[in-house]
Amino acid sequence: MLNTSLVAIHLLLLVLRWIPMLASFPQVLTPHLTPMIALICDLATVSDLTERDALPESDAPRDVWYTKFRYDGWGPHAAHYPAVQIPKNCSAQVWQRARIVAVAERYIGLPYQHHHIPAWTPYQIGAGLDCSNFTAWVYNYGLGIKFTSAIEAQAVGEHAPGRVLRADEPRMAGDLIFLYNQERTRISHVVIYLDAHYIIDAHNDKTKNGVQVREIKGWYATHQALTRRIIE
């Protein structure tokens, strides 16, 4: 049986190929095209996730996961996912940011665990991701951008992704905010910025454990160390 929603998405994506030809039409048509293009871009944000779900999460064969990595709680490292194709006529930055938010929100409710990939479910522990493995996973799975999952190396140094924002630069969805520990002695946490009021992260929180959308208040507001931008 055909998946009607996927068929609709593919038909809308096909329409994108026709948009450039409409440039020679009277300008009165242009305002009516804008909402259609926006809808197509929104739908295309998640249209291929089923296909990406079918890809192996790790280069390590699954049949050796629980023998080779049996005594390593972190489990196998993530495979490098392929880069995504940004739909034609969609703003590259806007689409990629929306994609990162959509992918991150798919994992709401996933528990907090020191694991590299979501599929690693060791006996009596179960699935989960920690803060920096979550951010690394979202960018890798979502856009094919793979970077270190070690928290301090993700924040600073030659292996850190993107660039550090200046203090006067406004944040945008998908930026990574790094936080100090309570004592402000080291960077101990990272979150994905959503908007001026909310972030999404994987946190070992007593009230909302695991991947959750949280308000930027308390420690999240007072202990920010730096922000990195990956999508330019």
C-alpha atoms as a printed R data frame, in Angstrom:
    type eleno elety resid chain resno      x      y       z
1   ATOM     1    CA   MET     A     1  0.000  0.000   0.000
2   ATOM     2    CA   LEU     A     2  1.328  3.449  -0.887
3   ATOM     3    CA   ASN     A     3  2.237  5.859   1.884
4   ATOM     4    CA   THR     A     4  0.064  8.811   0.846
5   ATOM     5    CA   SER     A     5  1.982 11.368   2.911
6   ATOM     6    CA   LEU     A     6  5.279 10.389   1.281
7   ATOM     7    CA   VAL     A     7  3.682 10.502  -2.156
8   ATOM     8    CA   ALA     A     8  2.397 14.002  -1.438
9   ATOM     9    CA   ILE     A     9  5.839 15.128  -0.289
10  ATOM    10    CA   HIS     A    10  7.527 13.774  -3.409
11  ATOM    11    CA   LEU     A    11  4.938 15.445  -5.623
12  ATOM    12    CA   LEU     A    12  5.527 18.747  -3.855
13  ATOM    13    CA   LEU     A    13  9.279 18.354  -4.237
14  ATOM    14    CA   LEU     A    14  8.734 17.777  -7.943
15  ATOM    15    CA   VAL     A    15  6.924 21.105  -8.131
16  ATOM    16    CA   LEU     A    16 10.124 22.807  -6.952
17  ATOM    17    CA   ARG     A    17 11.702 21.977 -10.293
18  ATOM    18    CA   TRP     A    18  9.045 24.047 -12.011
19  ATOM    19    CA   ILE     A    19  9.447 27.153  -9.838
20  ATOM    20    CA   PRO     A    20 12.416 28.674 -11.749
21  ATOM    21    CA   MET     A    21 10.445 28.526 -15.011
22  ATOM    22    CA   LEU     A    22  7.776 30.747 -13.462
23  ATOM    23    CA   ALA     A    23 10.213 33.640 -13.244
24  ATOM    24    CA   SER     A    24  9.114 34.732 -16.729
25  ATOM    25    CA   PHE     A    25  5.452 34.848 -15.674
26  ATOM    26    CA   PRO     A    26  3.754 38.091 -14.550
27  ATOM    27    CA   GLN     A    27  4.988 39.271 -11.143
28  ATOM    28    CA   VAL     A    28  1.476 39.051  -9.770
29  ATOM    29    CA   LEU     A    29  1.977 35.268  -9.469
30  ATOM    30    CA   THR     A    30  5.009 35.513  -7.183
31  ATOM    31    CA   PRO     A    31  3.168 36.223  -3.876
32  ATOM    32    CA   HIS     A    32  1.042 33.131  -4.414
33  ATOM    33    CA   LEU     A    33  4.128 30.944  -4.883
34  ATOM    34    CA   THR     A    34  5.797 31.927  -1.598
35  ATOM    35    CA   PRO     A    35  3.475 29.939   0.726
36  ATOM    36    CA   MET     A    36  3.726 26.892  -1.546
37  ATOM    37    CA   ILE     A    37  7.538 26.999  -1.504
38  ATOM    38    CA   ALA     A    38  7.509 27.365   2.300
39  ATOM    39    CA   LEU     A    39  5.203 24.346   2.621
40  ATOM    40    CA   ILE     A    40  7.397 22.249   0.353
41  ATOM    41    CA   CYS     A    41 10.511 23.156   2.340
42  ATOM    42    CA   ASP     A    42  8.777 22.333   5.631
43  ATOM    43    CA   LEU     A    43  7.649 18.919   4.408
44  ATOM    44    CA   ALA     A    44 11.056 18.148   2.948
45  ATOM    45    CA   THR     A    45 12.670 18.717   6.360
46  ATOM    46    CA   VAL     A    46 11.747 15.196   7.483
47  ATOM    47    CA   SER     A    47 10.784 13.437   4.234
48  ATOM    48    CA   ASP     A    48 13.880 11.196   4.121
49  ATOM    49    CA   LEU     A    49 14.180 10.221   7.776
50  ATOM    50    CA   THR     A    50 12.668  6.781   7.203
51  ATOM    51    CA   GLU     A    51 15.457  6.062   4.722
52  ATOM    52    CA   ARG     A    52 18.091  7.336   7.166
53  ATOM    53    CA   ASP     A    53 16.645  5.150   9.908
54  ATOM    54    CA   ALA     A    54 17.420  2.142   7.719
55  ATOM    55    CA   LEU     A    55 21.139  3.018   7.591
56  ATOM    56    CA   PRO     A    56 23.458  1.335  10.136
57  ATOM    57    CA   GLU     A    57 24.101  3.495  13.192
58  ATOM    58    CA   SER     A    58 27.653  2.165  13.531
59  ATOM    59    CA   ASP     A    59 30.333  0.781  11.224
60  ATOM    60    CA   ALA     A    60 30.827 -2.024  13.739
61  ATOM    61    CA   PRO     A    61 28.740 -5.065  12.728
62  ATOM    62    CA   ARG     A    62 25.714 -5.359  14.970
63  ATOM    63    CA   ASP     A    63 26.408 -9.023  15.690
64  ATOM    64    CA   VAL     A    64 29.601 -8.095  17.590
65  ATOM    65    CA   TRP     A    65 28.188 -5.177  19.552
66  ATOM    66    CA   TYR     A    66 27.498 -7.173  22.689
67  ATOM    67    CA   THR     A    67 30.698 -9.180  22.563
68  ATOM    68    CA   LYS     A    68 33.323 -6.663  21.470
69  ATOM    69    CA   PHE     A    69 31.768 -3.785  23.434
70  ATOM    70    CA   ARG     A    70 30.320 -5.842  26.255
71  ATOM    71    CA   TYR     A    71 32.406 -4.188  28.960
72  ATOM    72    CA   ASP     A    72 32.436 -0.738  27.379
73  ATOM    73    CA   GLY     A    73 29.315  1.088  28.502
74  ATOM    74    CA   TRP     A    74 29.679  3.660  25.731
75  ATOM    75    CA   GLY     A    75 29.190  1.020  23.033
76  ATOM    76    CA   PRO     A    76 30.124  1.305  19.346
77  ATOM    77    CA   HIS     A    77 30.953  4.645  17.783
78  ATOM    78    CA   ALA     A    78 28.574  6.244  15.312
79  ATOM    79    CA   ALA     A    79 28.942  5.735  11.584
80  ATOM    80    CA   HIS     A    80 29.369  8.829   9.429
81  ATOM    81    CA   TYR     A    81 25.970  9.506   7.877
82  ATOM    82    CA   PRO     A    82 25.828 10.818   4.302
83  ATOM    83    CA   ALA     A    83 25.354 14.523   3.641
84  ATOM    84    CA   VAL     A    84 21.814 15.594   2.854
85  ATOM    85    CA   GLN     A    85 20.585 17.312  -0.289
86  ATOM    86    CA   ILE     A    86 19.014 20.670   0.479
87  ATOM    87    CA   PRO     A    87 15.791 20.989  -1.551
88  ATOM    88    CA   LYS     A    88 16.006 23.367  -4.478
89  ATOM    89    CA   ASN     A    89 14.699 26.896  -3.835
90  ATOM    90    CA   CYS     A    90 14.765 26.411  -0.050
91  ATOM    91    CA   SER     A    91 16.976 28.681   2.051
92  ATOM    92    CA   ALA     A    92 19.954 26.477   2.958
93  ATOM    93    CA   GLN     A    93 20.417 27.959   6.433
94  ATOM    94    CA   VAL     A    94 16.730 28.024   7.329
95  ATOM    95    CA   TRP     A    95 16.164 24.484   6.067
96  ATOM    96    CA   GLN     A    96 19.197 23.043   7.872
97  ATOM    97    CA   ARG     A    97 18.237 24.726  11.137
98  ATOM    98    CA   ALA     A    98 14.691 23.418  10.874
99  ATOM    99    CA   ARG     A    99 16.103 19.991  10.110
100 ATOM   100    CA   ILE     A   100 18.288 19.974  13.236
101 ATOM   101    CA   VAL     A   101 15.353 20.993  15.434
102 ATOM   102    CA   ALA     A   102 13.093 18.352  13.862
103 ATOM   103    CA   VAL     A   103 15.698 15.606  14.314
104 ATOM   104    CA   ALA     A   104 16.452 16.627  17.907
105 ATOM   105    CA   GLU     A   105 12.768 16.581  18.824
106 ATOM   106    CA   ARG     A   106 12.389 13.031  17.476
107 ATOM   107    CA   TYR     A   107 14.410 11.859  20.475
108 ATOM   108    CA   ILE     A   108 12.366 13.545  23.196
109 ATOM   109    CA   GLY     A   109 11.950 10.983  25.959
110 ATOM   110    CA   LEU     A   110 15.140  9.053  25.157
111 ATOM   111    CA   PRO     A   111 16.835  8.382  28.531
112 ATOM   112    CA   TYR     A   112 20.169  9.819  29.604
113 ATOM   113    CA   GLN     A   113 22.985  7.295  29.238
114 ATOM   114    CA   HIS     A   114 26.697  7.490  28.431
115 ATOM   115    CA   HIS     A   115 26.286  5.943  24.981
116 ATOM   116    CA   HIS     A   116 27.519  6.910  21.520
117 ATOM   117    CA   ILE     A   117 24.433  5.831  19.530
118 ATOM   118    CA   PRO     A   118 20.705  5.448  20.326
119 ATOM   119    CA   ALA     A   119 20.548  1.791  19.252
120 ATOM   120    CA   TRP     A   120 23.099  0.639  21.857
121 ATOM   121    CA   THR     A   121 21.008 -1.059  24.550
122 ATOM   122    CA   PRO     A   122 23.230 -3.026  26.930
123 ATOM   123    CA   TYR     A   123 21.591 -5.446  29.345
124 ATOM   124    CA   GLN     A   124 20.000 -3.842  32.421
125 ATOM   125    CA   ILE     A   125 20.952 -0.374  31.179
126 ATOM   126    CA   GLY     A   126 18.939  0.241  28.027
127 ATOM   127    CA   ALA     A   127 19.119  2.910  25.353
128 ATOM   128    CA   GLY     A   128 20.116  6.514  25.807
129 ATOM   129    CA   LEU     A   129 22.523  9.334  24.976
130 ATOM   130    CA   ASP     A   130 24.417 11.856  27.062
131 ATOM   131    CA   CYS     A   131 24.591 15.574  26.283
132 ATOM   132    CA   SER     A   132 27.528 15.736  23.860
133 ATOM   133    CA   ASN     A   133 26.725 12.424  22.183
134 ATOM   134    CA   PHE     A   134 23.200 13.758  21.632
135 ATOM   135    CA   THR     A   135 24.407 16.947  19.926
136 ATOM   136    CA   ALA     A   136 26.957 15.003  17.869
137 ATOM   137    CA   TRP     A   137 24.316 12.437  16.894
138 ATOM   138    CA   VAL     A   138 21.733 15.045  15.834
139 ATOM   139    CA   TYR     A   139 24.166 16.786  13.477
140 ATOM   140    CA   ASN     A   140 25.569 13.528  12.139
141 ATOM   141    CA   TYR     A   141 22.215 11.811  11.568
142 ATOM   142    CA   GLY     A   142 20.442 14.995  10.527
143 ATOM   143    CA   LEU     A   143 22.930 16.626   8.159
144 ATOM   144    CA   GLY     A   144 25.842 14.215   7.786
145 ATOM   145    CA   ILE     A   145 28.080 16.573   9.792
146 ATOM   146    CA   LYS     A   146 30.181 14.373  12.074
147 ATOM   147    CA   PHE     A   147 32.264 15.771  14.921
148 ATOM   148    CA   THR     A   148 33.666 14.626  18.235
149 ATOM   149    CA   SER     A   149 31.269 13.627  20.996
150 ATOM   150    CA   ALA     A   150 33.749 14.443  23.800
151 ATOM   151    CA   ILE     A   151 32.277 17.416  25.654
152 ATOM   152    CA   GLU     A   152 35.408 19.529  26.138
153 ATOM   153    CA   ALA     A   153 36.782 18.808  22.662
154 ATOM   154    CA   GLN     A   154 33.370 19.661  21.209
155 ATOM   155    CA   ALA     A   155 33.500 23.035  22.971
156 ATOM   156    CA   VAL     A   156 37.066 24.198  22.296
157 ATOM   157    CA   GLY     A   157 40.145 23.194  20.342
158 ATOM   158    CA   GLU     A   158 41.004 22.045  16.849
159 ATOM   159    CA   HIS     A   159 38.307 19.365  16.727
160 ATOM   160    CA   ALA     A   160 35.462 21.617  17.850
161 ATOM   161    CA   PRO     A   161 32.809 22.109  15.150
162 ATOM   162    CA   GLY     A   162 31.877 25.448  13.623
163 ATOM   163    CA   ARG     A   163 32.948 28.680  15.265
164 ATOM   164    CA   VAL     A   164 32.426 30.508  18.552
165 ATOM   165    CA   LEU     A   165 29.873 33.314  18.386
166 ATOM   166    CA   ARG     A   166 30.788 36.809  19.462
167 ATOM   167    CA   ALA     A   167 28.924 38.163  22.462
168 ATOM   168    CA   ASP     A   168 26.953 40.572  20.266
169 ATOM   169    CA   GLU     A   169 25.817 37.939  17.749
170 ATOM   170    CA   PRO     A   170 22.211 36.760  18.089
171 ATOM   171    CA   ARG     A   171 21.767 33.035  18.529
172 ATOM   172    CA   MET     A   172 19.833 30.963  16.042
173 ATOM   173    CA   ALA     A   173 18.098 27.596  16.204
174 ATOM   174    CA   GLY     A   174 20.628 24.784  16.019
175 ATOM   175    CA   ASP     A   175 23.469 26.658  17.728
176 ATOM   176    CA   LEU     A   176 25.245 24.749  20.502
177 ATOM   177    CA   ILE     A   177 25.454 26.370  23.943
178 ATOM   178    CA   PHE     A   178 28.104 25.012  26.298
179 ATOM   179    CA   LEU     A   179 27.688 25.339  30.054
180 ATOM   180    CA   TYR     A   180 30.032 25.312  33.031
181 ATOM   181    CA   ASN     A   181 29.567 22.946  35.929
182 ATOM   182    CA   GLN     A   182 28.157 24.428  39.134
183 ATOM   183    CA   GLU     A   183 31.638 25.356  40.372
184 ATOM   184    CA   ARG     A   184 32.510 27.004  37.023
185 ATOM   185    CA   THR     A   185 35.736 24.994  36.874
186 ATOM   186    CA   ARG     A   186 35.121 23.252  33.541
187 ATOM   187    CA   ILE     A   187 32.651 22.909  30.688
188 ATOM   188    CA   SER     A   188 30.359 20.027  31.574
189 ATOM   189    CA   HIS     A   189 27.242 20.288  29.413
190 ATOM   190    CA   VAL     A   190 25.994 21.211  25.942
191 ATOM   191    CA   VAL     A   191 22.515 21.976  24.607
192 ATOM   192    CA   ILE     A   192 20.891 22.811  21.276
193 ATOM   193    CA   TYR     A   193 19.402 26.300  21.145
194 ATOM   194    CA   LEU     A   194 15.779 26.485  19.963
195 ATOM   195    CA   ASP     A   195 14.763 30.083  20.634
196 ATOM   196    CA   ALA     A   196 15.135 32.849  23.205
197 ATOM   197    CA   HIS     A   197 13.230 30.810  25.790
198 ATOM   198    CA   TYR     A   198 13.982 27.142  25.143
199 ATOM   199    CA   ILE     A   199 16.748 24.627  24.453
200 ATOM   200    CA   ILE     A   200 16.734 20.871  23.913
201 ATOM   201    CA   ASP     A   201 19.302 18.581  25.515
202 ATOM   202    CA   ALA     A   202 20.043 15.205  27.052
203 ATOM   203    CA   HIS     A   203 20.415 15.716  30.778
204 ATOM   204    CA   ASN     A   204 20.453 13.535  33.871
205 ATOM   205    CA   ASP     A   205 17.740 15.602  35.505
206 ATOM   206    CA   LYS     A   206 15.760 14.225  38.440
207 ATOM   207    CA   THR     A   207 12.493 15.765  37.246
208 ATOM   208    CA   LYS     A   208 12.824 15.494  33.440
209 ATOM   209    CA   ASN     A   209 15.475 12.881  32.696
210 ATOM   210    CA   GLY     A   210 16.892 12.355  29.228
211 ATOM   211    CA   VAL     A   211 16.159 14.294  26.056
212 ATOM   212    CA   GLN     A   212 13.724 17.106  26.796
213 ATOM   213    CA   VAL     A   213 12.876 20.658  25.797
214 ATOM   214    CA   ARG     A   214 13.753 22.909  28.741
215 ATOM   215    CA   GLU     A   215 13.452 26.570  29.627
216 ATOM   216    CA   ILE     A   216 16.531 28.771  29.623
217 ATOM   217    CA   LYS     A   217 16.441 29.628  33.296
218 ATOM   218    CA   GLY     A   218 18.401 28.855  36.449
219 ATOM   219    CA   TRP     A   219 21.679 27.068  35.718
220 ATOM   220    CA   TYR     A   220 20.891 27.069  31.981
221 ATOM   221    CA   ALA     A   221 20.884 30.874  32.048
222 ATOM   222    CA   THR     A   222 23.594 31.630  34.603
223 ATOM   223    CA   HIS     A   223 26.367 29.160  33.672
224 ATOM   224    CA   GLN     A   224 26.721 29.608  29.924
225 ATOM   225    CA   ALA     A   225 30.343 29.428  28.750
226 ATOM   226    CA   LEU     A   226 30.162 29.878  24.965
227 ATOM   227    CA   THR     A   227 28.037 29.283  21.888
228 ATOM   228    CA   ARG     A   228 29.161 27.542  18.713
229 ATOM   229    CA   ARG     A   229 27.545 27.934  15.293
230 ATOM   230    CA   ILE     A   230 27.786 25.055  12.825
231 ATOM   231    CA   ILE     A   231 25.236 26.140  10.231
232 ATOM   232    CA   GLU     A   232 26.351 29.282   8.381
